[in-house]
């Protein structure tokens, strides 16, 4: 296992594929959170859904950034 230095192409492809799957899940979650937020009548609940959406958005950015830097995507 290579912990430092160059990562071989096969490992990058595997990781990229896995991360793309995770990104799809997070994007679907974002859509679901938006629906729940719109359906909430209580402002405290809407704020909570919004907080979850913001955290999820940060996760998407982190995953995307990692893919660009480490998986050549």
N, C-alpha and C positions, 0 to 999 in steps of 0.2 A: 504494500500500500504506500502510495506517495503522499506524504503529509505536507511536504514543502516543494516548491519549485513547479515544474511543468506537470500539468494534468493531461493525461492522454485523451485523445478525441472521443473514444468510446465512453469514457466516464463523463465527459462533458455532455455528450448527447443524452446519456441516461439521466443525468441531473437536470438538464434542460427540459426533457420530456416530463419528468416528475414535477418540476416547478410550473410548467405550463398547466398541468392538471390542477395543481394547488391554486394557481391564478384563476382558473375557470371557476373553481369552488368559491373563491373570495368574491369574484364578480357576481356570481349568482346570489351570494349572501348579501351583497350590496343592494341588489334589486329587491330582495325580500325585505331587508331592513327598511328600505324606502317605502315599500307598501305598508309595512306595519306602522311606520311613523305617520303616514297619511291617514291611516285608519284610527289612530289614537285621538281621543277627544281631550284627554287630560294633558295639560301642558308639561307636567313633570315627566310623563311617559314619553311625550314627543321629544323632549330634551334628551332623555336616556337613549332613545332610538338614534338620535342624532349623534350622541357620543359614540355609540357603537359603530355607526357609519364612518365617523372620522377615524376611529382606531383601525377599522377594516381598510380604509383608504391608505393609511400609513403602512399597513401590512402589504398591500398591493405595491406601493412604491418601493418598499424594502426588497421584496421578492424580485421586482423588475430590475432594480439597480444591481442586485446580486447576479441576475441572469446576464446582464450586460457586461459586468466586470469579470465574472468567473466562468461563464458558459459561452462567451462570444456570441451573445444574442443582442 
